[in-house]
Amino acid sequence: MSLYDELPVFKASYDLLLSIFHFTANFKREYKYTVGERLKNETLALIVLVYRANSSKEKVEIIQQAREQIELIRLLIRVLKDLKQISLKSFVRINEQIENVSKQLAGWQKSQR
């Protein structure tokens, strides 16, 4: 079994990344290669943090970094909505995914303390 199958927060983060790749494809050029790329990179960094936390004996600090990362992603999504690069419907849907990851990270961190 892979990490994707075993860890729900990894699957949720991966699904978030796929959603982000899908909707950044339609951005105007000036946003696609700035905020869009940053958003994809920050989401990839989130997945790496989830992987590292799962592999580490000292999970709490890494999970905290992942929680900070998800807030950065949330901020970038809000900027994109305000720049009218994503519809309100897409904004709501992606925020539901972000909230799902955020809650899982919070629960995971709480269970490690």
C-alpha positions in Angstrom: 0.0 0.0 0.0 1.1 3.5 -0.7 1.0 6.6 1.5 -1.9 7.8 -0.7 -4.0 4.8 0.3 -3.0 4.8 4.0 -3.2 8.4 5.0 -6.5 10.3 4.4 -4.8 13.7 4.8 -2.3 12.8 2.0 -5.2 11.8 -0.3 -7.0 15.0 0.5 -3.9 17.1 -0.1 -3.2 15.2 -3.4 -6.8 15.8 -4.5 -6.4 19.5 -3.7 -3.3 19.6 -5.8 -5.1 18.0 -8.8 -8.0 20.6 -8.4 -5.5 23.4 -8.4 -3.7 22.1 -11.5 -7.1 21.9 -13.3 -8.3 25.4 -12.6 -4.9 27.2 -12.9 -4.9 26.0 -16.6 -7.5 28.6 -17.4 -5.9 31.7 -15.8 -4.8 34.7 -17.8 -1.2 34.5 -18.7 0.0 37.1 -16.2 -1.5 35.2 -13.3 -0.9 31.7 -14.6 2.9 32.1 -14.3 3.0 34.1 -11.1 0.2 33.4 -8.6 -0.8 30.1 -10.3 2.7 28.7 -10.2 3.2 29.8 -6.6 0.0 28.1 -5.7 1.0 24.8 -7.3 4.4 25.0 -5.7 3.0 25.7 -2.2 0.6 22.8 -2.6 3.4 20.5 -3.6 5.3 21.7 -0.5 2.2 20.8 1.6 2.2 17.3 0.2 6.0 17.0 1.0 5.3 18.1 4.6 2.5 15.6 5.0 4.9 12.9 3.8 7.7 14.0 6.1 5.4 14.2 9.1 4.2 10.7 8.4 7.8 9.4 8.1 9.0 11.3 11.2 9.1 10.3 14.9 8.7 14.0 15.8 5.5 14.7 13.9 4.0 17.7 15.8 6.4 20.4 14.4 6.1 19.2 10.8 2.4 19.0 11.1 2.4 22.6 12.3 4.4 23.6 9.3 1.8 21.9 7.1 -0.9 23.8 8.9 0.9 27.0 8.1 1.3 25.9 4.5 -2.5 25.3 4.1 -3.2 28.8 5.4 -0.8 30.2 2.7 -2.6 28.2 0.1 -6.0 29.6 1.4 -4.6 33.1 1.1 -3.4 32.6 -2.5 -6.8 31.2 -3.4 -8.5 34.3 -2.0 -6.1 36.5 -3.9 -7.1 34.7 -7.1 -10.8 35.1 -6.4 -10.3 38.8 -5.8 -8.4 39.0 -9.1 -11.4 37.3 -10.7 -9.3 34.4 -11.9 -11.6 31.8 -10.3 -15.4 31.8 -10.0 -17.2 32.0 -6.7 -18.3 28.4 -7.3 -14.7 27.2 -7.8 -13.6 29.3 -4.8 -16.2 27.7 -2.6 -15.4 24.2 -3.8 -11.6 24.6 -3.4 -12.1 26.1 0.0 -14.1 23.1 1.1 -11.1 21.0 0.1 -8.7 23.3 1.9 -10.9 23.1 5.0 -10.9 19.3 4.8 -7.1 19.2 4.8 -6.9 21.8 7.5 -9.2 19.9 9.8 -7.4 16.6 9.2 -4.0 18.3 10.0 -5.4 19.8 13.2 -6.8 16.4 14.3 -3.6 14.7 13.4 -1.6 17.2 15.4 -3.9 16.9 18.4 -3.6 13.1 18.4 0.2 13.4 18.4 0.4 15.6 21.5 
